[in-house]
Amino acid sequence: MSGDQLMTGAAVESLSRLVQGFRCLSLLGSFDGAPEEACARLLHPLFSSAKSIVIIAAEPSLEMLAAATCGMQPLVGNSISVKLVVIASETTLPCEQLSRSVVERLGIYTHLRKRDLFALVVFPHAQDLSEIFAAYLSSPLLLFSDERGDSVVLVWDRGMALGDPARLGFSLLWSYGDPLHKVEKLKGALDKFSHSVPNTPTDEWLKTFYEILDSIEPTEPPYVETFSDGRPDSGAILLYGHQKRAIDSWAENGRKGIFKMCTGSGKTITSLFALKSADPMLGPFLVAVPTRVLADQWADQVKKLGFSRILMAYENSSGWLGLLEPWLKSRDEKSPRFVITTYKTFADDRFLKKIDRIANSRSPGVWIADEMHNLASTRLMEALQRVGRAFPQRIGLSATPEIEGNDSMTTRLFDFFGGIVATYDLKAGIEDGVLCSYRYHPFPAYLDPVRGSEYIRTLQSIDSQSTPPARLIDLYRQSRELIRKSGVQLPALDSILDHLIATGENLKNTLVYCPPGFSGQSADQTDDTESDETESRLLEDVVAALRKRGLSVSSILGETPKTQRGEILERFSRGTLDVLCAIGCLDEGIDIPSIKRAIVLYSIDREKQFVQRRGRILRTIRGTSKTADIYDVVILPHGTDMSPVDTERLLNKELRRYRAFSDLALNATEAHQIIQTALTTATEVKL
């Protein structure tokens, strides 16, 4: 028996006949099994035998704190006290859109608080404390104490989550036998910090948690602990009003339609709940998205809603091509089947042939097209019609479904999806608290005279009525290349960082949108994707500038492996990674609500991109008081040989994104003034 294991079998039974309290329990060294069995055999007896309970959690989410109540049924109506000790590096509590099961379990804390049996203390991240608990605090740790002073420590397995339909896992240490020294060390560390005074930055965290508890009905006896059976629960997540209205409108429109909802307003959840409102035998469900990153995130969301049968149909076809047809033809009322694919695979003829063969099946499916504006190409429109025969019920998702400059393509897409059935804009999202408010800081940076003059001439050619349409693509590319290769972004970044550091800003949770491409080399692309290996060079320059200031930095590109990407996002969310850098792969769909500040070093003049990016930055989690800051580098010429009137007219078109960012900002007047002053400087005539 190792030092971390507990006595089991005959030894425990013999001991239980001699002593009281915890020593009467037939404790095991670890448990891995059904939640009901865990409660009956161990958790309920532990909670019943304890005189006091301490829960310790590092950087916890509300879901984690709710999960820590697993087994607390004996506390409801009894007089056992609970103390919650939280270690938080951030001042605000990371909340989320609360599921019904999370709300019910948080109600236990409300019940205990109402009866003066609950205490909460929040400490800022403490290095010496984190070292002691380093091996344990990936999930909540519970310390039980009985009247004799004996203690039992329960350590949840890493990644423990509420309501696992299959298993719970945890290990136990008690204050006698082999693990005595570990338990005593944990207790000693806890006592030390329990009697110290937390720093004031944690007050906001504590206040937010109490506000959430005040909004939740307390659990009342008799309380019977229940667990999910793994089947989808249509009431599991509390929807916002705009989400419910969207689902109703879609159903009334014959289960067709586009959700034109701002980024961060919950389009993914809304569309999945729309599926739940359909006939349970309706399936299969097809989800098509523009990127692998987004496909992986969709799979996570589908699983959270209780759907377990998912076929990821992209990349290596040997892993899914043979399964696709039988998968789509299967029907299961309890667990309908999902296929999640990328638009690249979606347009592959091998994929489409499988879809063609199920088009005449008796049970039509539902198709969700995420970021559906990406379908605006001849090849994808052809694929659209073929898939439409097999999936007559469909949902298009986009904050910007209209195709800029192409009314014909917009009409075709709208006709196919059944038109816009739900609209929810950024202004409404901020007013409703679905998105956070923000401050906008445009930061002017000026081109050198030669490059500035070339840039203005390029804009003039784009604006000219005599320019052939075929030439416009080259001119747009040329204007972007002038900006991308201007070299002004890194000095601008240095200035922004110097300003933030000088004003004492904490640079954690900062996202930096970097320029694509390789210094001094033209990229053969019309947008800011990062498919070329050489395109990491400018990103590396940005990363180096950040690390020079002692910041921990990582980056995510389109080709970043899923496991590495998940690890980076987890570190960023927990605050152990200060800055996250990206080029374009985080523009669409990716949910990173922990972003508090964004520095935009490069953007193209495309409404789709700036709407997507603004929504990405403003994502919040229900119950938080986050206010974001956006630092946006505005690249302009400085002095021109063109008349100020003509220069201003051309540049006004380029400045629409910056003005749109300013309109809804908390500091709108200040932001607009900075842009106007920068425009005046840019239109000065060269002498």
C-alpha positions as CSV (number, residue, x, y, z in Angstrom):
1,M,0.0,0.0,0.0
2,S,1.4,3.4,-1.0
3,G,1.6,6.3,1.4
4,D,-1.3,8.1,-0.4
5,Q,-3.7,5.2,-0.1
6,L,-6.1,4.6,2.7
7,M,-6.6,1.4,4.7
8,T,-9.4,-0.6,3.3
9,G,-11.2,-3.9,3.9
10,A,-10.8,-5.7,7.2
11,A,-8.4,-3.0,8.7
12,V,-11.1,-0.3,8.3
13,E,-13.9,-2.5,9.5
14,S,-11.8,-3.4,12.7
15,L,-11.0,0.3,13.3
16,S,-14.6,1.4,12.8
17,R,-15.7,-0.8,15.7
18,L,-13.3,1.0,18.1
19,V,-13.8,4.7,17.3
20,Q,-16.4,7.2,16.4
21,G,-16.8,10.0,13.8
22,F,-15.0,9.6,10.4
23,R,-13.3,6.4,11.6
24,C,-16.7,4.7,11.5
25,L,-16.8,5.2,7.7
26,S,-15.5,2.5,5.4
27,L,-13.4,4.9,3.5
28,L,-11.6,3.9,0.3
29,G,-8.4,5.4,-1.1
30,S,-10.2,6.5,-4.2
31,F,-13.5,6.2,-6.0
32,D,-14.4,6.0,-9.6
33,G,-18.0,5.2,-10.4
34,A,-21.6,6.3,-10.7
35,P,-22.6,9.5,-9.0
36,E,-25.4,7.9,-7.1
37,E,-23.1,5.2,-5.7
38,A,-20.5,7.8,-4.7
39,C,-23.1,9.7,-2.7
40,A,-24.6,6.7,-1.0
41,R,-21.3,5.0,-0.1
42,L,-19.1,8.0,0.7
43,L,-20.2,11.5,0.1
44,H,-23.4,11.6,2.1
45,P,-21.8,9.8,5.1
46,L,-18.9,12.3,5.0
47,F,-21.2,15.3,4.9
48,S,-23.4,13.8,7.7
49,S,-20.4,13.1,10.0
50,A,-18.7,16.4,9.6
51,K,-18.9,19.3,12.1
52,S,-17.4,21.8,9.7
53,I,-16.5,21.7,6.0
54,V,-14.0,23.9,4.1
55,I,-14.0,24.0,0.3
56,I,-10.8,25.3,-1.3
57,A,-10.9,26.3,-5.0
58,A,-8.4,28.2,-7.2
59,E,-9.7,30.4,-10.0
60,P,-13.1,28.7,-9.9
61,S,-16.0,29.1,-12.3
62,L,-19.5,29.0,-11.1
63,E,-19.9,25.6,-12.6
64,M,-16.9,24.4,-10.5
65,L,-18.3,25.9,-7.3
66,A,-21.7,24.2,-8.0
67,A,-19.9,20.9,-8.7
68,A,-18.3,21.1,-5.3
69,T,-21.7,20.7,-3.7
70,C,-21.9,17.1,-5.0
71,G,-22.9,15.0,-2.0
72,M,-24.2,17.9,0.1
73,Q,-27.8,16.6,0.4
74,P,-27.3,16.0,4.2
75,L,-26.5,19.7,4.8
76,V,-29.9,21.0,3.7
77,G,-31.9,21.5,6.9
78,N,-29.0,20.6,9.3
79,S,-26.6,22.7,11.2
80,I,-23.2,22.0,9.6
81,S,-21.2,25.0,8.6
82,V,-19.4,25.5,5.3
83,K,-16.5,27.8,4.6
84,L,-15.5,28.6,1.0
85,V,-11.9,29.7,0.5
86,V,-11.2,31.0,-3.0
87,I,-7.8,31.8,-4.5
88,A,-8.3,34.3,-7.4
89,S,-5.7,36.1,-9.5
90,E,-8.4,38.3,-11.0
91,T,-10.7,40.7,-9.3
92,T,-13.9,39.6,-10.9
93,L,-15.6,36.2,-10.8
94,P,-15.6,34.3,-14.1
95,C,-19.3,33.5,-14.5
96,E,-21.2,31.8,-17.3
97,Q,-24.7,31.4,-18.8
98,L,-26.0,29.3,-15.9
99,S,-27.7,25.9,-16.5
100,R,-30.6,24.9,-14.4
101,S,-28.5,22.2,-12.6
102,V,-25.9,24.8,-11.7
103,V,-28.5,27.2,-10.4
104,E,-30.1,24.4,-8.3
105,R,-26.7,23.4,-6.7
106,L,-25.7,27.0,-6.0
107,G,-29.0,27.2,-4.2
108,I,-27.4,25.1,-1.5
109,Y,-24.9,27.9,-0.7
110,T,-27.9,30.3,-0.6
111,H,-29.6,28.0,1.8
112,L,-26.6,27.8,4.1
113,R,-26.0,31.6,3.9
114,K,-29.6,32.3,4.8
115,R,-29.1,30.2,8.0
116,D,-25.7,31.8,8.9
117,L,-23.9,28.6,8.1
118,F,-21.8,29.8,5.2
119,A,-18.7,32.0,5.1
120,L,-16.7,33.1,2.0
121,V,-13.1,34.4,1.9
122,V,-11.3,35.3,-1.3
123,F,-7.5,35.7,-1.5
124,P,-5.5,37.1,-4.3
125,H,-3.2,34.5,-5.9
126,A,-0.6,33.6,-3.3
127,Q,2.6,31.9,-4.4
128,D,3.3,30.0,-1.1
129,L,-0.3,28.8,-0.9
130,S,-0.4,27.7,-4.5
131,E,2.8,25.7,-4.0
132,I,1.3,23.8,-1.1
133,F,-1.9,23.0,-3.0
134,A,-0.3,22.7,-6.5
135,A,-1.0,19.0,-6.8
136,Y,-4.6,19.4,-5.8
137,L,-6.2,22.6,-7.0
138,S,-7.1,21.8,-10.6
139,S,-10.5,21.0,-9.1
140,P,-12.1,21.8,-5.7
141,L,-10.6,20.3,-2.6
142,L,-12.8,19.7,0.4
143,L,-11.6,19.4,4.0
144,F,-14.0,17.7,6.5
145,S,-13.5,17.9,10.3
146,D,-15.5,16.1,12.9
147,E,-16.0,16.6,16.7
148,R,-12.9,14.6,17.5
149,G,-10.7,16.8,15.4
150,D,-10.1,14.1,12.8
151,S,-10.1,15.3,9.2
152,V,-10.7,13.9,5.8
153,V,-9.5,15.6,2.6
154,L,-11.5,14.9,-0.6
155,V,-9.6,15.6,-3.8
156,W,-11.7,15.6,-7.0
157,D,-10.2,14.2,-10.1
158,R,-8.8,16.8,-12.5
159,G,-11.5,18.1,-14.8
160,M,-14.3,17.1,-12.5
161,A,-17.5,18.6,-13.8
162,L,-21.1,18.8,-12.6
163,G,-23.6,16.2,-13.6
164,D,-21.4,13.7,-15.4
165,P,-24.0,11.2,-16.5
166,A,-21.6,8.3,-16.2
167,R,-19.0,8.6,-13.5
168,L,-17.5,10.6,-10.6
169,G,-13.9,10.3,-9.5
170,F,-12.1,11.4,-6.4
171,S,-9.5,10.3,-3.9
172,L,-9.5,10.6,-0.1
173,L,-6.9,11.3,2.6
174,W,-7.5,11.1,6.3
175,S,-5.6,12.5,9.3
176,Y,-4.4,9.2,10.6
177,G,-2.6,6.4,9.0
178,D,-0.1,6.9,6.1
179,P,-1.4,10.2,4.7
180,L,-1.4,12.0,8.1
181,H,1.4,14.3,7.2
182,K,-0.2,15.4,4.0
183,V,-3.5,16.2,5.7
184,E,-1.9,18.1,8.5
185,K,0.2,20.1,6.0
186,L,-2.9,21.1,4.1
187,K,-4.7,22.0,7.3
188,G,-1.8,24.1,8.5
189,A,-1.6,26.0,5.3
190,L,-5.3,26.6,5.3
191,D,-5.2,27.9,8.9
192,K,-2.4,30.3,8.1
193,F,-4.3,31.9,5.3
194,S,-7.7,31.7,7.0
195,H,-6.5,34.1,9.7
196,S,-4.8,36.6,7.4
197,V,-6.6,39.5,5.8
198,P,-7.2,39.3,2.0
199,N,-6.2,42.2,-0.2
200,T,-9.0,44.6,-1.2
201,P,-8.8,43.7,-5.0
202,T,-10.7,40.5,-4.2
203,D,-13.7,42.5,-2.8
204,E,-15.3,42.7,-6.3
205,W,-15.1,38.9,-6.7
206,L,-16.8,38.4,-3.3
207,K,-19.4,41.0,-4.1
208,T,-20.3,39.4,-7.4
209,F,-20.7,35.9,-5.9
210,Y,-23.0,37.2,-3.2
211,E,-25.1,39.1,-5.8
212,I,-25.5,35.8,-7.7
213,L,-26.5,33.9,-4.6
214,D,-29.0,36.7,-3.8
215,S,-30.6,36.1,-7.2
216,I,-31.0,32.3,-6.6
217,E,-33.8,30.7,-4.6
218,P,-32.4,28.8,-1.6
219,T,-32.6,25.1,-1.6
220,E,-35.2,23.9,0.9
221,P,-35.7,20.6,2.6
222,P,-36.5,17.9,1.7
223,Y,-33.8,18.0,-0.9
224,V,-33.0,15.0,-3.0
225,E,-29.8,15.1,-5.0
226,T,-30.3,14.2,-8.7
227,F,-27.9,13.6,-11.5
228,S,-28.2,13.8,-15.3
229,D,-29.0,10.6,-17.1
230,G,-27.1,11.8,-20.2
231,R,-30.2,12.7,-22.2
232,P,-30.6,16.3,-23.5
233,D,-32.5,18.6,-21.2
234,S,-34.3,21.4,-23.0
235,G,-34.4,23.4,-19.8
236,A,-30.8,22.9,-18.9
237,I,-29.6,26.4,-19.9
238,L,-31.4,29.6,-19.1
239,L,-31.9,31.4,-22.4
240,Y,-32.0,35.2,-22.9
241,G,-35.2,36.7,-24.2
242,H,-33.7,37.4,-27.7
243,Q,-32.7,33.8,-28.0
244,K,-36.2,32.5,-27.2
245,R,-37.7,35.0,-29.7
246,A,-35.3,33.8,-32.4
247,I,-36.3,30.1,-31.9
248,D,-40.0,31.0,-32.0
249,S,-39.5,33.0,-35.2
250,W,-37.6,30.2,-36.8
251,A,-40.3,27.7,-36.0
252,E,-43.0,30.0,-37.3
253,N,-41.1,30.4,-40.6
254,G,-41.2,26.7,-41.3
255,R,-38.0,25.9,-39.5
256,K,-36.0,28.0,-42.0
257,G,-34.2,31.3,-41.4
258,I,-31.1,33.4,-40.6
259,F,-30.2,34.5,-37.1
260,K,-28.6,37.9,-37.7
261,M,-27.3,38.3,-34.1
262,C,-24.2,40.2,-33.0
263,T,-21.1,38.3,-32.1
264,G,-21.2,37.1,-28.5
265,S,-25.0,37.1,-28.3
266,G,-25.2,33.3,-28.2
267,K,-26.0,32.2,-31.8
268,T,-24.6,28.7,-31.2
269,I,-26.7,28.0,-28.1
270,T,-29.8,29.5,-29.8
271,S,-29.5,27.3,-32.9
272,L,-28.9,24.1,-30.8
273,F,-32.0,24.9,-28.7
274,A,-33.9,25.4,-32.0
275,L,-32.9,21.8,-32.8
276,K,-34.2,20.7,-29.4
277,S,-37.6,22.2,-30.3
278,A,-37.8,20.0,-33.4
279,D,-39.2,16.5,-33.6
280,P,-36.8,14.2,-31.6
281,M,-36.8,11.8,-34.5
282,L,-36.0,14.5,-37.0
283,G,-32.2,14.2,-37.2
284,P,-29.6,14.0,-38.3
285,F,-28.1,17.4,-37.7
286,L,-25.4,18.8,-39.9
287,V,-23.2,21.7,-38.7
288,A,-20.9,23.4,-41.2
289,V,-18.3,26.0,-40.2
290,P,-15.5,27.9,-41.8
291,T,-12.5,26.7,-39.7
292,R,-11.2,23.6,-37.8
293,V,-10.9,25.8,-34.7
294,L,-14.6,26.6,-34.8
295,A,-15.5,23.0,-35.6
296,D,-13.9,21.8,-32.4
297,Q,-15.7,24.5,-30.4
298,W,-19.0,23.4,-31.8
299,A,-18.3,19.9,-30.8
300,D,-17.7,21.1,-27.2
301,Q,-21.0,23.0,-27.2
302,V,-23.0,20.1,-28.6
303,K,-21.6,17.8,-25.9
304,K,-22.5,20.3,-23.1
305,L,-26.1,20.1,-24.2
306,G,-26.1,16.4,-23.7
307,F,-25.7,15.2,-27.3
308,S,-23.0,12.5,-27.4
309,R,-23.1,11.2,-31.0
310,I,-20.9,13.4,-33.0
311,L,-19.0,12.7,-36.2
312,M,-16.2,15.1,-37.0
313,A,-16.0,15.1,-40.7
314,Y,-13.0,17.1,-41.8
315,E,-9.2,16.7,-42.4
316,N,-8.2,13.0,-42.8
317,S,-11.1,11.4,-44.7
318,S,-10.1,7.9,-43.8
319,G,-11.5,8.6,-40.3
320,W,-15.0,9.6,-41.3
321,L,-15.8,9.1,-45.0
322,G,-16.8,5.4,-44.6
323,L,-19.0,6.3,-41.6
324,L,-20.7,9.3,-43.0
325,E,-23.6,7.7,-44.9
326,P,-24.7,5.1,-42.3
327,W,-24.2,7.8,-39.6
328,L,-26.6,10.2,-41.4
329,K,-29.2,7.4,-42.1
330,S,-29.4,6.3,-38.4
331,R,-32.2,7.5,-36.3
332,D,-32.2,7.6,-32.5
333,E,-34.9,9.4,-30.5
334,K,-32.8,9.6,-27.4
335,S,-29.6,10.8,-29.0
336,P,-29.8,12.2,-32.5
337,R,-26.6,12.2,-34.5
338,F,-24.5,15.2,-35.4
339,V,-22.1,15.7,-38.3
340,I,-19.7,18.7,-37.9
341,T,-17.7,19.7,-40.9
342,T,-15.8,22.6,-42.4
343,Y,-16.8,24.4,-45.5
344,K,-13.7,23.1,-47.3
345,T,-14.8,19.5,-46.7
346,F,-18.5,20.5,-47.3
347,A,-17.6,21.4,-50.9
348,D,-15.6,18.2,-51.5
349,D,-17.4,16.0,-54.1
350,R,-16.8,12.9,-52.0
351,F,-18.7,14.5,-49.1
352,L,-21.5,15.7,-51.4
353,K,-22.0,12.3,-53.0
354,K,-22.8,10.9,-49.5
355,I,-25.2,13.7,-48.9
356,D,-26.9,13.1,-52.3
357,R,-27.6,9.5,-51.3
358,I,-29.6,10.4,-48.3
359,A,-31.6,13.2,-49.9
360,N,-34.6,11.0,-50.4
361,S,-34.7,9.6,-46.9
362,R,-38.0,9.8,-45.1
363,S,-36.6,11.8,-42.1
364,P,-35.2,15.1,-43.3
365,G,-32.4,16.6,-41.3
366,V,-31.6,20.1,-40.0
367,W,-28.5,22.0,-41.2
368,I,-26.8,24.8,-39.3
369,A,-24.5,27.0,-41.4
370,D,-22.3,29.0,-39.0
371,E,-20.8,32.2,-40.3
372,M,-22.9,31.6,-43.4
373,H,-21.6,34.6,-45.2
374,N,-18.6,32.4,-46.0
375,L,-20.8,30.5,-48.5
376,A,-20.7,33.3,-51.0
377,S,-18.7,31.6,-53.7
378,T,-19.7,29.8,-56.9
379,R,-18.3,26.5,-55.6
380,L,-20.0,26.7,-52.2
381,M,-23.3,27.9,-53.7
382,E,-23.3,24.7,-55.9
383,A,-22.7,22.6,-52.8
384,L,-25.4,24.5,-51.0
385,Q,-28.1,23.4,-53.4
386,R,-27.1,19.7,-53.2
387,V,-27.0,19.7,-49.4
388,G,-30.3,21.6,-49.3
389,R,-32.2,18.6,-50.8
390,A,-31.2,16.4,-47.8
391,F,-31.6,19.2,-45.2
392,P,-34.7,21.2,-46.0
393,Q,-34.8,22.7,-42.5
394,R,-31.9,25.0,-41.9
395,I,-30.5,27.8,-39.9
396,G,-28.0,30.4,-41.1
397,L,-25.9,32.2,-38.5
398,S,-24.0,35.4,-38.9
399,A,-23.6,38.8,-37.4
400,T,-23.1,40.1,-41.0
401,P,-25.1,37.8,-43.4
402,E,-25.1,40.4,-46.2
403,I,-22.3,40.1,-48.8
404,E,-20.6,43.4,-49.2
405,G,-20.8,44.7,-52.7
406,N,-22.7,41.7,-54.0
407,D,-26.5,42.2,-53.8
408,S,-27.1,39.2,-56.1
409,M,-25.2,36.8,-53.9
410,T,-26.9,38.2,-50.8
411,T,-30.3,37.6,-52.4
412,R,-29.4,34.0,-53.3
413,L,-28.3,33.2,-49.8
414,F,-31.3,34.8,-48.1
415,D,-33.7,33.0,-50.4
416,F,-32.0,29.7,-49.7
417,F,-32.1,30.1,-45.9
418,G,-35.5,31.7,-45.8
419,G,-34.6,35.2,-45.0
420,I,-33.7,36.9,-41.7
421,V,-36.0,35.7,-38.9
422,A,-34.1,37.2,-35.9
423,T,-32.1,40.3,-35.5
424,Y,-30.1,41.4,-32.4
425,D,-27.5,44.1,-32.7
426,L,-24.6,45.2,-30.6
427,K,-26.3,48.2,-29.1
428,A,-29.1,45.9,-27.7
429,G,-26.5,43.4,-26.5
430,I,-24.7,46.0,-24.5
431,E,-27.9,47.5,-23.1
432,D,-29.2,44.0,-22.1
433,G,-25.9,43.0,-20.5
434,V,-25.4,40.2,-22.9
435,L,-22.2,41.9,-24.1
436,C,-20.0,44.1,-22.0
437,S,-19.5,47.9,-22.3
438,Y,-16.2,49.1,-23.6
439,R,-13.8,52.0,-23.9
440,Y,-12.3,52.7,-27.4
441,H,-8.8,54.1,-27.8
442,P,-7.9,54.8,-31.5
443,F,-4.1,55.2,-31.8
444,P,-3.0,57.2,-34.9
445,A,0.1,56.0,-36.7
446,Y,1.4,57.7,-39.9
447,L,3.0,56.3,-43.0
448,D,6.2,57.8,-44.4
449,P,5.6,60.4,-47.1
450,V,6.5,58.1,-50.1
451,R,4.3,55.3,-48.9
452,G,1.6,57.7,-47.8
453,S,1.4,59.3,-51.2
454,E,1.2,55.9,-52.9
455,Y,-1.5,54.8,-50.5
456,I,-3.7,57.9,-51.3
457,R,-3.2,57.3,-55.1
458,T,-4.3,53.7,-54.6
459,L,-7.4,54.8,-52.8
460,Q,-8.1,57.3,-55.6
461,S,-7.9,54.6,-58.2
462,I,-10.3,52.4,-56.2
463,D,-12.7,55.3,-56.0
464,S,-12.5,56.1,-59.7
465,Q,-15.5,55.2,-61.8
466,S,-13.3,54.5,-64.7
467,T,-11.4,51.7,-62.9
468,P,-12.3,48.3,-64.4
469,P,-14.0,45.9,-61.9
470,A,-11.3,43.3,-62.5
471,R,-8.6,45.8,-61.6
472,L,-10.3,46.5,-58.2
473,I,-9.2,43.3,-56.6
474,D,-5.5,44.1,-57.3
475,L,-6.0,47.6,-56.0
476,Y,-7.6,46.4,-52.8
477,R,-4.7,44.0,-52.3
478,Q,-2.2,46.7,-53.0
479,S,-3.7,49.0,-50.4
480,R,-3.6,46.3,-47.8
481,E,0.0,45.4,-48.7
482,L,1.0,49.1,-48.2
483,I,-0.5,49.0,-44.7
484,R,0.7,45.6,-43.8
485,K,4.3,46.3,-44.9
486,S,4.4,49.8,-43.6
487,G,6.5,49.0,-40.5
488,V,4.5,51.3,-38.3
489,Q,2.7,48.6,-36.3
490,L,5.6,47.6,-34.0
491,P,6.5,51.2,-33.0
492,A,2.7,51.8,-32.3
493,L,2.6,48.6,-30.2
494,D,5.7,49.9,-28.2
495,S,4.0,53.2,-27.6
496,I,0.7,51.6,-26.5
497,L,2.5,49.2,-24.1
498,D,4.6,52.0,-22.7
499,H,1.4,54.0,-22.0
500,L,-0.3,51.1,-20.3
501,I,2.6,50.2,-18.1
502,A,3.2,53.8,-17.2
503,T,-0.4,54.1,-16.0
504,G,-0.1,51.0,-13.9
505,E,-2.4,48.8,-16.1
506,N,-2.4,45.1,-15.5
507,L,-1.8,43.5,-18.9
508,K,-3.3,40.1,-18.2
509,N,-6.1,38.9,-20.5
510,T,-4.9,41.0,-23.4
511,L,-5.6,39.8,-27.0
512,V,-3.4,41.2,-29.8
513,Y,-4.5,41.0,-33.4
514,C,-1.2,40.9,-35.4
515,P,-0.4,41.8,-39.0
516,P,-0.1,38.8,-41.3
517,G,2.8,38.2,-43.6
518,F,6.6,38.2,-43.7
519,S,8.6,41.4,-43.4
520,G,9.6,42.7,-46.8
521,Q,7.8,39.9,-48.7
522,S,4.4,40.2,-50.4
523,A,1.8,37.7,-49.3
524,D,-0.2,36.0,-52.0
525,Q,-3.5,36.4,-50.2
526,T,-6.5,38.7,-50.4
527,D,-7.2,38.7,-46.7
528,D,-5.5,38.1,-43.4
529,T,-5.5,34.3,-43.1
530,E,-2.3,32.6,-42.1
531,S,-1.9,29.7,-44.4
532,D,1.7,30.5,-45.5
533,E,4.5,29.3,-43.1
534,T,6.4,32.5,-43.6
535,E,3.6,34.5,-42.2
536,S,4.6,33.8,-38.7
537,R,7.5,36.3,-39.0
538,L,5.6,39.5,-38.2
539,L,3.7,37.6,-35.4
540,E,7.1,36.6,-34.0
541,D,8.2,40.3,-33.9
542,V,5.1,41.2,-32.0
543,V,5.6,38.3,-29.5
544,A,9.2,39.4,-29.0
545,A,8.2,43.0,-28.2
546,L,5.7,41.7,-25.6
547,R,8.2,39.3,-24.0
548,K,10.7,42.1,-23.8
549,R,8.4,43.7,-21.2
550,G,8.3,40.5,-19.1
551,L,4.9,39.4,-20.3
552,S,4.0,35.7,-20.8
553,V,2.8,35.4,-24.4
554,S,1.6,32.7,-26.7
555,S,-0.1,32.6,-30.1
556,I,-2.8,30.7,-32.0
557,L,-2.7,30.2,-35.7
558,G,-5.1,28.2,-37.9
559,E,-2.7,25.3,-37.9
560,T,-2.2,25.2,-34.2
561,P,-3.1,21.6,-33.0
562,K,-6.4,21.2,-31.1
563,T,-4.7,20.0,-27.9
564,Q,-2.2,22.8,-27.9
565,R,-4.8,25.4,-28.7
566,G,-7.0,24.2,-25.9
567,E,-4.1,24.3,-23.5
568,I,-3.2,27.9,-24.5
569,L,-6.8,29.1,-24.2
570,E,-7.1,27.4,-20.7
571,R,-3.9,29.2,-19.6
572,F,-5.2,32.5,-21.0
573,S,-8.6,32.1,-19.2
574,R,-6.9,31.3,-15.9
575,G,-4.6,34.2,-16.1
576,T,-1.3,32.2,-16.1
577,L,-0.8,33.5,-19.7
578,D,-0.8,37.3,-20.0
579,V,-1.2,37.9,-23.7
580,L,-2.7,35.9,-26.6
581,C,-1.7,36.8,-30.1
582,A,-3.6,35.9,-33.3
583,I,-3.8,36.9,-36.9
584,G,-7.2,35.9,-38.3
585,C,-8.2,32.5,-37.0
586,L,-9.9,34.0,-33.9
587,D,-12.1,36.3,-35.9
588,E,-15.1,34.1,-36.2
589,G,-17.0,32.1,-33.6
590,I,-14.4,31.5,-31.0
591,D,-15.6,32.1,-27.5
592,I,-12.9,33.7,-25.2
593,P,-14.9,35.7,-22.6
594,S,-11.8,36.3,-20.5
595,I,-10.5,38.9,-22.9
596,K,-10.4,42.3,-21.1
597,R,-8.2,44.3,-23.5
598,A,-7.5,44.1,-27.2
599,I,-4.8,45.7,-29.2
600,V,-5.6,45.7,-32.9
601,L,-2.4,46.2,-35.0
602,Y,-3.9,45.3,-38.3
603,S,-7.4,45.1,-39.8
604,I,-8.8,45.3,-43.3
605,D,-11.6,47.6,-44.3
606,R,-14.3,45.0,-44.3
607,E,-17.4,45.3,-42.2
608,K,-17.5,41.6,-41.6
609,Q,-14.1,41.5,-39.9
610,F,-14.6,44.5,-37.6
611,V,-18.0,43.4,-36.5
612,Q,-16.7,40.0,-35.7
613,R,-13.7,41.3,-33.9
614,R,-15.6,43.8,-31.8
615,G,-18.1,41.1,-30.7
616,R,-15.2,38.7,-29.9
617,I,-13.7,41.3,-27.5
618,L,-17.0,42.1,-25.9
619,R,-18.0,38.6,-25.0
620,T,-19.0,38.3,-21.4
621,I,-20.3,35.8,-19.0
622,R,-23.6,36.2,-17.2
623,G,-23.0,37.9,-13.8
624,T,-19.8,39.7,-14.6
625,S,-19.1,43.4,-14.5
626,K,-16.4,43.4,-17.2
627,T,-15.6,46.6,-19.1
628,A,-13.3,46.0,-22.1
629,D,-10.6,48.3,-23.6
630,I,-9.9,48.3,-27.3
631,Y,-6.6,49.9,-28.5
632,D,-6.8,50.3,-32.3
633,V,-4.0,51.4,-34.5
634,V,-5.3,53.8,-37.1
635,I,-2.8,54.0,-40.0
636,L,-3.0,57.1,-42.1
637,P,-0.8,59.2,-44.5
638,H,0.9,62.3,-43.1
639,G,0.7,65.1,-45.5
640,T,-0.3,64.7,-49.2
641,D,0.0,66.5,-52.5
642,M,-3.7,66.2,-53.0
643,S,-6.2,68.8,-51.9
644,P,-7.4,68.4,-48.3
645,V,-11.0,68.1,-49.4
646,D,-10.2,65.2,-51.8
647,T,-7.9,63.5,-49.3
648,E,-10.6,63.7,-46.5
649,R,-13.2,62.3,-48.8
650,L,-11.1,59.2,-49.6
651,L,-9.9,58.7,-46.0
652,N,-13.5,59.0,-44.6
653,K,-14.3,55.7,-46.3
654,E,-11.3,54.1,-44.7
655,L,-12.2,55.4,-41.3
656,R,-15.8,54.0,-41.1
657,R,-14.6,51.0,-38.9
658,Y,-13.0,53.3,-36.4
659,R,-16.0,55.5,-36.2
660,A,-18.3,52.5,-35.8
661,F,-16.1,51.3,-32.9
662,S,-16.4,54.8,-31.4
663,D,-20.2,55.2,-31.6
664,L,-21.1,52.8,-28.8
665,A,-18.0,53.3,-26.6
666,L,-18.2,54.7,-23.1
667,N,-15.8,57.4,-24.2
668,A,-17.4,58.0,-27.6
669,T,-16.8,61.8,-27.6
670,E,-13.1,61.4,-26.8
671,A,-12.7,58.6,-29.4
672,H,-14.4,60.6,-32.2
673,Q,-12.2,63.6,-31.4
674,I,-9.0,61.6,-31.7
675,I,-10.1,60.3,-35.1
676,Q,-11.0,63.8,-36.3
677,T,-7.7,65.2,-35.2
678,A,-5.8,62.4,-36.9
679,L,-7.8,63.0,-40.1
680,T,-6.9,66.7,-40.0
681,T,-3.2,65.8,-39.7
682,A,-3.5,63.3,-42.5
683,T,-5.0,65.8,-44.9
684,E,-2.3,68.5,-44.4
685,V,-0.9,69.5,-47.8
686,K,2.9,68.8,-48.2
687,L,4.9,72.0,-48.6
